[in-house]
Amino acid sequence: MNCVVSIPWDKVDSLFENSTDQAGIVIGLYRLIIPDWDRVHHLDGWPGINPVDSGILMKKFMAFDREHHPDRLRGGAWMNLGFRSDPNVGRGFVAYHSDILILKGDE
């Protein structure tokens, strides 16, 4: 099943404002778009996001890292673990196929 989720930008901003850890923000973003995140063992692929929205998130990660992790590659967590850029996804949305979710007990 294809899943398309609206990006809750206010909650995204809250993740960046209330965290001191890159990984916490990345996991928080996944929690925002995958309702059953606690049941997920791992992903076999990445959700897609419009390139413009991906760029917005990258800038947020870079600013966050500049402040909290000046010794790390700015935006590195997003580059390694974030959503894939997909021009076919509408602005303000994240899309993924439910087949990429490998649930606990199904691994």
N, C-alpha and C positions, 0 to 999 in steps of 0.2 A: 504494500500500500504506500502510495506517495503521501507524504506529510508536508504541509506548508504551514509555517508558524510565523505570525507577526512578531517582529522584534520589539520587545517592551523596553524602549530606550531609557525610560525613567529607572527601571530596575537595573539595566546595564550600567547606567551612571552610578547607581547606588553601590554596585559591586566594586567599581573602581574607587569610590570615595571611602568605603568601609573596609577595605582589605589592605594588608601589608604584604601579600604573597601572590605571585603570578599564578601559581597553580590553582589557588583558591578562586581566582577570577575565571580562569579557563573552565574549571569544573562548574562554577556558578553559571557560566554562559550555556553550557550543555544542559544543566538542570532547567534553565529557562525555556529551552526549546524541546526537550525530551521529557514528557510528563512522568514516565516511569523510570527515570534515571537510576533510582536505587536498585532496580531489577537488572540493570545492564552490567554484564560482565566485561565486555569490551565492544569496540566498534570494528566492523570490517568495511571501512570506508569513512568518508567524511560528509557531513552536511554541506550543502552548497549555499553560498551567500553572494549577493550582487557585488561586483568589484568595488563599487563606490562605498557600499556599507562595510566591506572588508577593509578598505582604506581608512574609514572612520575608526574602526576598531583598532587597526594597526597604530594609528596616531595616538589613540588612548593608551595602548600598551606602551608605546615609546615614551610618552609623557610620564606614565606611572613608573616605568623602569628608571627613567632619569632621576626621579625623586627617591624611590625606594631601593633601587638596585643599580646604582651608578657603575658598578664593576661588572655588570652582565650585559650581554648583547641586548640592546633596546628592541623590544618587540619579539625577542627570541621565542618566548613561550607561545605566542600567537602563530609565529611562522611554523613552529614544529607541531603544535597540537590543535591549532584553530581550524576553522571551517575552510573548505576549498572555495576558491573564487569561481563563480559561475554566472556568466552574463545572461543566462536564460532565467535566472531567478529575479523576480521583481524587487524593486527598491523597497526596503523595509521588511523583507521576509527572509526566512531561512527555510530551505527545502531539503528533505532527505527521504530516502526510501526505507521503509521499515525493515527491509532485509539486511541493512547494515548493522542492526542492533542484535548482538549476540547476548541473549539473556542468561542470567545465572541459572545453572542446571542444564543449559543447552550447549555449553561450550565443548 
